[in-house]
Amino acid sequence: MAKHPQASICTLEGLDDFKDVAIFQDYHGLPEFRNAVANFMAKVRGNRVKFDPDRIVMSGGATGAHETVAFCLADPGDAFLVPIPYYPGFDRDLRWRTGVQLLPVHSDSSNNFKITMNAMEEAYAKAAAENIRVKGILITNPSNPLGTILDRATLVDLVAFVNSKHIHLVCDEIYAATVFTQPDFVSVAEVIDEVECNRDLIHIVYSLSKDLGLPGFRVGIVYSYNDAVMRCARKMSSFGLVSTQTQRLVAGLLSDDEFVGRYIFESAERLATRHERFTSGLEQVGIGCLESNSGLFLWMDLHKMLKEQSFESEMELWRVVVNEVKLNVSPGQSFHCAEPGWFRVCFANMDDEVVEIALRRIRTFVAKADLAAKKRRCWQNKLNKLSFKSRIFDDVAMSPRSPMPHSPMLRAQN
């Protein structure tokens, strides 16, 4: 912004363009904005695939983009299959106004929450048995809350699956530029260039909220390979347009190739450093996380700290962490996780000082929990010993050879 003050109409350098920006513009979006976004999407994906600016449809953030896609593809009562755990905001974004259902596709820690085609087939068959019409699959890649990416083979399987069922595949790729270590991110746009498929079934939701850290700009994107969906989404976009001033600013920002390249590299470096710092801090106190290489969060495993393996116990632990430890984490059940004890921790929305405070609080909490557990085990051992002595005493007292006289009552019972 300091180097390009003309990008904003709120500076002396940009003031001359105030009138042109302030009047009505094409609802399709400024050409320079759509070009810049298409080029940025390609750059984030290593320029292994190109995007057509004419297929860029604006929306008020990814929230509006998801709702637009749902309106275009499904009627009230229809359903999308969604692998769990998934971002809980989808229950709002896709369901509240559209009447669409979200049906879970099972995954668990036994294979690191990977999507399997068997689970897809089971979820699809279950919906059919209940007379629910499935219109598509919704995936988030990279995943929120897992921080993992889908490999190429899984994406190929998903494309083949939707083609065999003739349903749609909606790919939320809003964390595409947050991948900080190998393997590299693979977009569904790359896969459909490599395999034979019906492109009309493929749709991408994107935004600048995560990759550029601009959620307040409300820049969401629908990119569909289906012309009918494009036309419908474009008509609906008038209800959630991105302001012309924001389009102008974003176009200037993303057109600076030197800045964009440096930003993507530096962001990945900082995320990798922070991820390593946080995970190593958790490991020091015996807390594990799902292995991940993307996103702004960790999928933290606290199942060993549950009093019992239940979602009630998970909520009890969550209340302690939030109210007593003073850490803002999200319980796994809010993401529809099938197993209790998993929590999402956002590590990228704080500075280094706050990270150290958070880790210090975690260390203190775990130390207190360990001490309490040792005390419980100690008391339990003492109780067991007392119980053992009591059993010995009873066995001896009840023995026919016992020197202690048996009471008449005992003899009567025998």
KAWOCOR-V519022 format. One record per residue. N is the residue number from 1. RES is the residue in one small letter. PHI is phi in whole degrees, 0 to 359 (NA if undefined). OMEGA is omega in whole degrees, -180 to 180 (999 if undefined). Layout:
# KAWOCOR-V519022
n:N res:RES phi:PHI omega:OMEGA
n:N res:RES phi:PHI omega:OMEGA
This chain:
# KAWOCOR-V519022
n:1 res:m phi:NA omega:180
n:2 res:a phi:293 omega:-178
n:3 res:k phi:276 omega:-176
n:4 res:h phi:229 omega:-178
n:5 res:p phi:297 omega:-179
n:6 res:q phi:291 omega:-179
n:7 res:a phi:292 omega:-180
n:8 res:s phi:248 omega:176
n:9 res:i phi:278 omega:179
n:10 res:c phi:264 omega:175
n:11 res:t phi:232 omega:178
n:12 res:l phi:299 omega:-179
n:13 res:e phi:292 omega:-178
n:14 res:g phi:258 omega:-173
n:15 res:l phi:298 omega:-178
n:16 res:d phi:297 omega:-178
n:17 res:d phi:265 omega:-176
n:18 res:f phi:304 omega:-176
n:19 res:k phi:298 omega:-178
n:20 res:d phi:297 omega:-179
n:21 res:v phi:283 omega:-173
n:22 res:a phi:284 omega:-178
n:23 res:i phi:279 omega:-180
n:24 res:f phi:302 omega:177
n:25 res:q phi:236 omega:175
n:26 res:d phi:301 omega:-180
n:27 res:y phi:295 omega:177
n:28 res:h phi:288 omega:-178
n:29 res:g phi:105 omega:178
n:30 res:l phi:299 omega:180
n:31 res:p phi:305 omega:-179
n:32 res:e phi:294 omega:177
n:33 res:f phi:291 omega:-178
n:34 res:r phi:296 omega:177
n:35 res:n phi:296 omega:-178
n:36 res:a phi:294 omega:-180
n:37 res:v phi:294 omega:179
n:38 res:a phi:300 omega:179
n:39 res:n phi:293 omega:179
n:40 res:f phi:293 omega:178
n:41 res:m phi:301 omega:178
n:42 res:a phi:292 omega:-178
n:43 res:k phi:295 omega:178
n:44 res:v phi:300 omega:-179
n:45 res:r phi:265 omega:175
n:46 res:g phi:69 omega:-178
n:47 res:n phi:56 omega:177
n:48 res:r phi:276 omega:180
n:49 res:v phi:212 omega:179
n:50 res:k phi:250 omega:178
n:51 res:f phi:238 omega:-178
n:52 res:d phi:277 omega:180
n:53 res:p phi:303 omega:-179
n:54 res:d phi:287 omega:176
n:55 res:r phi:259 omega:176
n:56 res:i phi:279 omega:177
n:57 res:v phi:245 omega:-177
n:58 res:m phi:283 omega:174
n:59 res:s phi:203 omega:178
n:60 res:g phi:284 omega:-178
n:61 res:g phi:77 omega:178
n:62 res:a phi:295 omega:177
n:63 res:t phi:303 omega:179
n:64 res:g phi:294 omega:-180
n:65 res:a phi:295 omega:180
n:66 res:h phi:296 omega:180
n:67 res:e phi:296 omega:178
n:68 res:t phi:300 omega:180
n:69 res:v phi:298 omega:180
n:70 res:a phi:297 omega:177
n:71 res:f phi:299 omega:-177
n:72 res:c phi:288 omega:-171
n:73 res:l phi:260 omega:-169
n:74 res:a phi:225 omega:173
n:75 res:d phi:258 omega:176
n:76 res:p phi:306 omega:-178
n:77 res:g phi:97 omega:175
n:78 res:d phi:291 omega:-173
n:79 res:a phi:224 omega:169
n:80 res:f phi:243 omega:172
n:81 res:l phi:277 omega:-178
n:82 res:v phi:227 omega:177
n:83 res:p phi:298 omega:177
n:84 res:i phi:261 omega:-2
n:85 res:p phi:284 omega:179
n:86 res:y phi:224 omega:-179
n:87 res:y phi:303 omega:-175
n:88 res:p phi:295 omega:178
n:89 res:g phi:296 omega:177
n:90 res:f phi:299 omega:179
n:91 res:d phi:297 omega:176
n:92 res:r phi:274 omega:-172
n:93 res:d phi:300 omega:-174
n:94 res:l phi:263 omega:-169
n:95 res:r phi:247 omega:-166
n:96 res:w phi:305 omega:-176
n:97 res:r phi:256 omega:-176
n:98 res:t phi:269 omega:-175
n:99 res:g phi:77 omega:-180
n:100 res:v phi:279 omega:177
n:101 res:q phi:262 omega:172
n:102 res:l phi:244 omega:-178
n:103 res:l phi:252 omega:-175
n:104 res:p phi:287 omega:171
n:105 res:v phi:251 omega:-170
n:106 res:h phi:293 omega:166
n:107 res:s phi:206 omega:-179
n:108 res:d phi:209 omega:-173
n:109 res:s phi:287 omega:-178
n:110 res:s phi:299 omega:175
n:111 res:n phi:231 omega:179
n:112 res:n phi:61 omega:175
n:113 res:f phi:60 omega:178
n:114 res:k phi:281 omega:178
n:115 res:i phi:282 omega:176
n:116 res:t phi:240 omega:179
n:117 res:m phi:289 omega:176
n:118 res:n phi:298 omega:179
n:119 res:a phi:295 omega:177
n:120 res:m phi:297 omega:-180
n:121 res:e phi:298 omega:-180
n:122 res:e phi:296 omega:-180
n:123 res:a phi:294 omega:180
n:124 res:y phi:293 omega:180
n:125 res:a phi:295 omega:179
n:126 res:k phi:297 omega:178
n:127 res:a phi:296 omega:179
n:128 res:a phi:298 omega:180
n:129 res:a phi:295 omega:179
n:130 res:e phi:263 omega:179
n:131 res:n phi:59 omega:175
n:132 res:i phi:258 omega:-179
n:133 res:r phi:277 omega:178
n:134 res:v phi:273 omega:-180
n:135 res:k phi:257 omega:-180
n:136 res:g phi:179 omega:175
n:137 res:i phi:241 omega:176
n:138 res:l phi:246 omega:176
n:139 res:i phi:235 omega:173
n:140 res:t phi:244 omega:-176
n:141 res:n phi:220 omega:-3
n:142 res:p phi:299 omega:-172
n:143 res:s phi:278 omega:164
n:144 res:n phi:247 omega:29
n:145 res:p phi:252 omega:-168
n:146 res:l phi:284 omega:-176
n:147 res:g phi:74 omega:-180
n:148 res:t phi:246 omega:178
n:149 res:i phi:247 omega:176
n:150 res:l phi:275 omega:178
n:151 res:d phi:283 omega:-176
n:152 res:r phi:300 omega:-178
n:153 res:a phi:297 omega:179
n:154 res:t phi:294 omega:178
n:155 res:l phi:296 omega:177
n:156 res:v phi:298 omega:179
n:157 res:d phi:298 omega:-180
n:158 res:l phi:294 omega:178
n:159 res:v phi:297 omega:178
n:160 res:a phi:295 omega:-179
n:161 res:f phi:297 omega:-178
n:162 res:v phi:293 omega:177
n:163 res:n phi:291 omega:-179
n:164 res:s phi:291 omega:-180
n:165 res:k phi:265 omega:-174
n:166 res:h phi:53 omega:173
n:167 res:i phi:238 omega:-172
n:168 res:h phi:262 omega:175
n:169 res:l phi:240 omega:179
n:170 res:v phi:255 omega:-177
n:171 res:c phi:250 omega:174
n:172 res:d phi:275 omega:-176
n:173 res:e phi:242 omega:-173
n:174 res:i phi:288 omega:178
n:175 res:y phi:254 omega:-173
n:176 res:a phi:302 omega:-177
n:177 res:a phi:269 omega:-180
n:178 res:t phi:262 omega:178
n:179 res:v phi:286 omega:-171
n:180 res:f phi:245 omega:174
n:181 res:t phi:218 omega:177
n:182 res:q phi:295 omega:0
n:183 res:p phi:282 omega:-179
n:184 res:d phi:289 omega:176
n:185 res:f phi:291 omega:175
n:186 res:v phi:241 omega:179
n:187 res:s phi:273 omega:175
n:188 res:v phi:298 omega:178
n:189 res:a phi:296 omega:177
n:190 res:e phi:289 omega:-175
n:191 res:v phi:296 omega:-177
n:192 res:i phi:288 omega:172
n:193 res:d phi:280 omega:-174
n:194 res:e phi:253 omega:-177
n:195 res:v phi:238 omega:178
n:196 res:e phi:280 omega:-178
n:197 res:c phi:199 omega:176
n:198 res:n phi:272 omega:-176
n:199 res:r phi:293 omega:179
n:200 res:d phi:298 omega:-177
n:201 res:l phi:265 omega:-172
n:202 res:i phi:249 omega:-178
n:203 res:h phi:217 omega:-179
n:204 res:i phi:240 omega:172
n:205 res:v phi:251 omega:-179
n:206 res:y phi:220 omega:176
n:207 res:s phi:199 omega:178
n:208 res:l phi:259 omega:-174
n:209 res:s phi:294 omega:-175
n:210 res:k phi:262 omega:-175
n:211 res:d phi:296 omega:179
n:212 res:l phi:249 omega:180
n:213 res:g phi:65 omega:-177
n:214 res:l phi:236 omega:-178
n:215 res:p phi:297 omega:-179
n:216 res:g phi:289 omega:178
n:217 res:f phi:285 omega:180
n:218 res:r phi:54 omega:178
n:219 res:v phi:257 omega:176
n:220 res:g phi:247 omega:-175
n:221 res:i phi:226 omega:165
n:222 res:v phi:253 omega:176
n:223 res:y phi:236 omega:-177
n:224 res:s phi:240 omega:176
n:225 res:y phi:270 omega:-178
n:226 res:n phi:258 omega:-176
n:227 res:d phi:298 omega:-179
n:228 res:a phi:295 omega:177
n:229 res:v phi:295 omega:178
n:230 res:m phi:301 omega:-178
n:231 res:r phi:295 omega:180
n:232 res:c phi:294 omega:-179
n:233 res:a phi:297 omega:-180
n:234 res:r phi:294 omega:177
n:235 res:k phi:294 omega:-180
n:236 res:m phi:288 omega:-175
n:237 res:s phi:295 omega:179
n:238 res:s phi:295 omega:178
n:239 res:f phi:270 omega:-180
n:240 res:g phi:207 omega:-177
n:241 res:l phi:289 omega:170
n:242 res:v phi:273 omega:-177
n:243 res:s phi:301 omega:-178
n:244 res:t phi:298 omega:178
n:245 res:q phi:298 omega:178
n:246 res:t phi:294 omega:177
n:247 res:q phi:302 omega:-178
n:248 res:r phi:296 omega:-179
n:249 res:l phi:295 omega:180
n:250 res:v phi:296 omega:179
n:251 res:a phi:299 omega:178
n:252 res:g phi:296 omega:-179
n:253 res:l phi:298 omega:-174
n:254 res:l phi:283 omega:179
n:255 res:s phi:278 omega:177
n:256 res:d phi:274 omega:-174
n:257 res:d phi:301 omega:-179
n:258 res:e phi:297 omega:180
n:259 res:f phi:296 omega:-177
n:260 res:v phi:299 omega:180
n:261 res:g phi:298 omega:180
n:262 res:r phi:293 omega:-179
n:263 res:y phi:296 omega:-178
n:264 res:i phi:301 omega:-179
n:265 res:f phi:294 omega:-177
n:266 res:e phi:295 omega:179
n:267 res:s phi:298 omega:179
n:268 res:a phi:297 omega:179
n:269 res:e phi:298 omega:-178
n:270 res:r phi:292 omega:178
n:271 res:l phi:296 omega:179
n:272 res:a phi:298 omega:180
n:273 res:t phi:296 omega:-179
n:274 res:r phi:294 omega:179
n:275 res:h phi:301 omega:179
n:276 res:e phi:297 omega:-179
n:277 res:r phi:297 omega:-176
n:278 res:f phi:287 omega:-179
n:279 res:t phi:294 omega:179
n:280 res:s phi:292 omega:176
n:281 res:g phi:296 omega:178
n:282 res:l phi:290 omega:180
n:283 res:e phi:298 omega:-179
n:284 res:q phi:298 omega:179
n:285 res:v phi:250 omega:173
n:286 res:g phi:80 omega:179
n:287 res:i phi:257 omega:179
n:288 res:g phi:261 omega:177
n:289 res:c phi:224 omega:173
n:290 res:l phi:297 omega:179
n:291 res:e phi:296 omega:-175
n:292 res:s phi:216 omega:-179
n:293 res:n phi:217 omega:-177
n:294 res:s phi:200 omega:178
n:295 res:g phi:85 omega:-177
n:296 res:l phi:244 omega:-170
n:297 res:f phi:206 omega:176
n:298 res:l phi:240 omega:175
n:299 res:w phi:257 omega:-168
n:300 res:m phi:268 omega:-176
n:301 res:d phi:259 omega:178
n:302 res:l phi:242 omega:-174
n:303 res:h phi:296 omega:179
n:304 res:k phi:289 omega:-179
n:305 res:m phi:266 omega:177
n:306 res:l phi:284 omega:176
n:307 res:k phi:294 omega:173
n:308 res:e phi:210 omega:-175
n:309 res:q phi:279 omega:-180
n:310 res:s phi:214 omega:179
n:311 res:f phi:287 omega:174
n:312 res:e phi:295 omega:178
n:313 res:s phi:292 omega:176
n:314 res:e phi:299 omega:179
n:315 res:m phi:294 omega:178
n:316 res:e phi:297 omega:178
n:317 res:l phi:294 omega:180
n:318 res:w phi:300 omega:179
n:319 res:r phi:296 omega:177
n:320 res:v phi:294 omega:-179
n:321 res:v phi:297 omega:-178
n:322 res:v phi:285 omega:-171
n:323 res:n phi:274 omega:-177
n:324 res:e phi:254 omega:179
n:325 res:v phi:283 omega:178
n:326 res:k phi:66 omega:173
n:327 res:l phi:237 omega:-178
n:328 res:n phi:267 omega:177
n:329 res:v phi:239 omega:-178
n:330 res:s phi:243 omega:-180
n:331 res:p phi:290 omega:-177
n:332 res:g phi:300 omega:-178
n:333 res:q phi:294 omega:176
n:334 res:s phi:290 omega:175
n:335 res:f phi:260 omega:-179
n:336 res:h phi:64 omega:178
n:337 res:c phi:296 omega:-177
n:338 res:a phi:278 omega:-177
n:339 res:e phi:238 omega:176
n:340 res:p phi:285 omega:174
n:341 res:g phi:108 omega:179
n:342 res:w phi:262 omega:-179
n:343 res:f phi:223 omega:174
n:344 res:r phi:267 omega:178
n:345 res:v phi:239 omega:176
n:346 res:c phi:277 omega:-177
n:347 res:f phi:248 omega:-172
n:348 res:a phi:259 omega:-175
n:349 res:n phi:255 omega:180
n:350 res:m phi:211 omega:179
n:351 res:d phi:273 omega:-175
n:352 res:d phi:298 omega:-179
n:353 res:e phi:297 omega:-180
n:354 res:v phi:293 omega:176
n:355 res:v phi:301 omega:180
n:356 res:e phi:296 omega:177
n:357 res:i phi:298 omega:-179
n:358 res:a phi:298 omega:-180
n:359 res:l phi:295 omega:178
n:360 res:r phi:296 omega:178
n:361 res:r phi:295 omega:178
n:362 res:i phi:296 omega:179
n:363 res:r phi:300 omega:180
n:364 res:t phi:297 omega:-179
n:365 res:f phi:297 omega:-179
n:366 res:v phi:294 omega:179
n:367 res:a phi:298 omega:178
n:368 res:k phi:294 omega:180
n:369 res:a phi:295 omega:179
n:370 res:d phi:296 omega:179
n:371 res:l phi:297 omega:179
n:372 res:a phi:297 omega:179
n:373 res:a phi:295 omega:178
n:374 res:k phi:296 omega:179
n:375 res:k phi:296 omega:179
n:376 res:r phi:296 omega:-180
n:377 res:r phi:294 omega:180
n:378 res:c phi:297 omega:179
n:379 res:w phi:296 omega:180
n:380 res:q phi:295 omega:178
n:381 res:n phi:296 omega:179
n:382 res:k phi:296 omega:179
n:383 res:l phi:296 omega:180
n:384 res:n phi:296 omega:179
n:385 res:k phi:295 omega:178
n:386 res:l phi:298 omega:179
n:387 res:s phi:296 omega:-180
n:388 res:f phi:295 omega:178
n:389 res:k phi:298 omega:180
n:390 res:s phi:296 omega:179
n:391 res:r phi:294 omega:178
n:392 res:i phi:298 omega:-180
n:393 res:f phi:299 omega:-179
n:394 res:d phi:296 omega:-179
n:395 res:d phi:296 omega:-180
n:396 res:v phi:292 omega:-177
n:397 res:a phi:296 omega:-176
n:398 res:m phi:272 omega:-179
n:399 res:s phi:291 omega:177
n:400 res:p phi:300 omega:-179
n:401 res:r phi:268 omega:-179
n:402 res:s phi:295 omega:178
n:403 res:p phi:289 omega:-178
n:404 res:m phi:276 omega:180
n:405 res:p phi:293 omega:177
n:406 res:h phi:276 omega:180
n:407 res:s phi:286 omega:177
n:408 res:p phi:303 omega:-179
n:409 res:m phi:297 omega:-180
n:410 res:l phi:296 omega:179
n:411 res:r phi:296 omega:179
n:412 res:a phi:296 omega:180
n:413 res:q phi:294 omega:-180
n:414 res:n phi:291 omega:999
